[in-house]
Amino acid sequence: MKESKHHRRIKKFNELSLDELYKIIQLRIDVFVVEQDCPYSDLDGKDQNATHLYYETEEGDVIGYIRILDKGVSYKEIAIGRVIIKESYRKYKLGHQLMQDGIDYIESLGETEIRISAQEHLRKFYERLGFEKVGKIYLEDNIPHIQMFKV
């Protein structure tokens, strides 16, 4: 398998260019709304209080993305959400590295507690990254989710 060539970017909302923000939102809608056939409002007012970590190709395409939310935005802990790898790049298994980059970034801030709301079918993926299930399965936008926590 040929390796994916990409660059990691970490930016606060006000550091994103309009073009970068457009590409990020386009990827989120392509995956969460179109691919998963789940009509929901992606723009939830939390992006402005987030750190945006994403992978970008040499040509400027956004191929992977996570949103890191400050404490108190969604939970009392820092949260990771909107975890996406563009469909045509999933064969490169970038999801684990993307999440690990997010965890490393959070730990560089001196934080260790991270909460996520994970799609339940991805539970084992997140467990391999050190997250543990907390609570019961619930529906979010008609998709089974589970809260997970990492210390």
Buried (B, 14 or more C-beta within 10 A) or exposed (E): EEEBEBEEBBBEBEEBEEEBBEBBBEBBBBBBBEEBEBEEEEEEEBBEBBBBBBBBBEEEBBBBBBBBBBBEBBBEBBBBBBBBBBEEBEEBEBBEBBBEBBBEBBEEEEBEBBBBBBBBEBBEBBBEBBBEBEEEEEEBEEBEBBBBBBE
